[in-house]
C-alpha cells in the first residue's frame, strides 16, 4: 500500500520570515523559490504546510 502524496511548491522566498516558518519550509525539503517536492500526506507534513501556507502552493498527487 503506497502512502498518499501531495506536491508542494515554494512560491515566495523565506527571506524575512520568522525562524519557525523558515524551518517549516526547510523541513518540507524546499530550498529555492519555484522548487516542487512531493511529500507524504501525513498530519506532521500538513502541520508544516499550514504554518507556511502563505508561501506555498499545494496540489494533490
N, C-alpha and C positions, 0 to 999 in steps of 0.2 A: 504494500500500500504506500503510495507516494503522498507526501505532505503537500497541501495546497500552497501555492507560491503567489506573491504579489511583486509587481515591478515598481520600484521606487526611483524617481528621478529628482536630482537636486536642481531646482530651478533658479534659486538665488544663492548668493555667497553666504558663508557662515561668518565672514569678517564683520566684526562689530556686534555679534550676537552674544548673549550671556554664555558663560562657560558650559553650563549644563545642557543648553540647546546644541552648542557646537559638538559636545561629546556624544549626544544622542545621534547626530548626523554621522559622526565618525563611527559610532557603534554599528550603524547600518551598513558600513563599508563604503560610504561615499566620501570621495576626496576632492573632486573637481566639479564645477558647475556643469550641468547638462550630462553628467555621468548617470547611467542607469544600472541598477543592480537588482537581482532577483533574490528575495529573502522569503523565508518561511512565514506563513500566516499564523503566527503564534501570539499569545497575549503579550509576551515580552516585546516582540517587534512592533506590535500595534501601539504599545505604550511609547516606544521611541518615535514612531511616526507621529503620534498625537502631539508629542512635545514640540516637534519642529514642523507641524503641518503647514505653517505659513511659508516655508521654504521649499516644500516638496510637492511633487505630483505623484499620485499613486494610481496604478491600474491593476486589474486582476490579470492573472496569467503568469 
